[in-house]
Amino acid sequence: MNKVKVLFFASLQARTGTPAIELELPADASVRILKQQIVQLFPQMESMLGSTLVSVNREFAFDNDVIPLGAEVALFPPVSGGRADFPTVFAITDDVLDLDDLLGRITLPSTGAACMFTGMVRGVTRRGEAHDTLYLEYQAYQAMAEAKMSQVADEIRARWPSVEGIAIVQRIGRLFPGTPTVLIACTAPHRDTGVFEAARYGIDRLKEIVPVWKKEIGPQGQEWVEGGYIPKPED
């Protein structure tokens, strides 16, 4: 038998009433078999599985994929939140961030203001103990990170209803000084409708709850840079 850990996110967690379970599967079980067992345990999930996404060991998986021994499996809804007429973009990517393209994707005919924050790799850090950086290496738990980005977008809309488009994109991989690493952008009809505050909230919240990590490599060596925020149950 193959004992795997199954994680549930967003509306699936609400439907099952639990964030995670352990499940025993046949040794060569596929994702399709796992879904069948999930329905047996949680019949209320049957209507959702047609649109449910699955990751196995943090990579997207599909019905015919065989689940490795001891794998971590995550089930979550499609990562595309927001109203259909208010575009929302969020992603973990190793591609170059095209700031103009991302802004264009969240701009509507009614948009009159946009606020964008872009984090970049510093070559020199002067805050605290000054040091040089050769490059950063970013990692992410992609499935959970994109689900949490969707949550951040929902929180922004709840606080600033005038916000139209939202983009939250994090780049991963090896990134050198001067390279954009993250983008938070919000659009709205006017500049005085909270668009500045919404973008600031977005980057601050991303740093709190979106599982992305960076390793700093410099002449002095390398180390993982850890944050200080401990998520709360309501996060």
BELQUIFEN-V133672 format. One record per residue. RES is the residue in one small letter. PHI is phi in whole degrees, 0 to 359 (* if undefined). Layout:
{{RES:PHI} {RES:PHI}}
This chain:
{{m:*} {n:242} {k:268} {v:237} {k:261} {v:245} {l:256} {f:242} {f:233} {a:56} {s:296} {l:289} {q:295} {a:295} {r:290} {t:276} {g:79} {t:210} {p:279} {a:196} {i:219} {e:254} {l:225} {e:260} {l:237} {p:301} {a:302} {d:250} {a:292} {s:264} {v:300} {r:300} {i:295} {l:300} {k:300} {q:298} {q:291} {i:299} {v:295} {q:297} {l:282} {f:229} {p:305} {q:293} {m:274} {e:302} {s:289} {m:263} {l:291} {g:297} {s:248} {t:281} {l:266} {v:230} {s:239} {v:236} {n:51} {r:70} {e:233} {f:302} {a:227} {f:229} {d:309} {n:272} {d:289} {v:278} {i:271} {p:295} {l:299} {g:68} {a:290} {e:259} {v:248} {a:236} {l:242} {f:203} {p:285} {p:306} {v:272} {s:209} {g:277} {g:96} {r:292} {a:299} {d:270} {f:242} {p:292} {t:228} {v:236} {f:213} {a:194} {i:256} {t:215} {d:256} {d:275} {v:298} {l:281} {d:267} {l:296} {d:295} {d:296} {l:296} {l:296} {g:298} {r:287} {i:245} {t:258} {l:249} {p:302} {s:273} {t:288} {g:235} {a:211} {a:220} {c:236} {m:232} {f:245} {t:231} {g:276} {m:226} {v:285} {r:276} {g:275} {v:226} {t:249} {r:254} {r:285} {g:73} {e:278} {a:298} {h:199} {d:263} {t:236} {l:278} {y:191} {l:245} {e:241} {y:259} {q:231} {a:209} {y:272} {q:301} {a:299} {m:290} {a:299} {e:290} {a:296} {k:288} {m:298} {s:298} {q:297} {v:299} {a:299} {d:297} {e:295} {i:300} {r:296} {a:293} {r:272} {w:231} {p:299} {s:282} {v:295} {e:264} {g:267} {i:224} {a:233} {i:226} {v:225} {q:241} {r:270} {i:236} {g:101} {r:273} {l:233} {f:258} {p:309} {g:90} {t:269} {p:297} {t:251} {v:211} {l:226} {i:236} {a:225} {c:228} {t:239} {a:201} {p:294} {h:220} {r:286} {d:262} {t:251} {g:97} {v:293} {f:295} {e:297} {a:295} {a:294} {r:297} {y:300} {g:300} {i:289} {d:296} {r:289} {l:302} {k:293} {e:272} {i:237} {v:270} {p:286} {v:230} {w:230} {k:227} {k:249} {e:261} {i:243} {g:214} {p:301} {q:276} {g:129} {q:217} {e:201} {w:282} {v:265} {e:255} {g:274} {g:249} {y:274} {i:255} {p:303} {k:260} {p:305} {e:284} {d:284}}
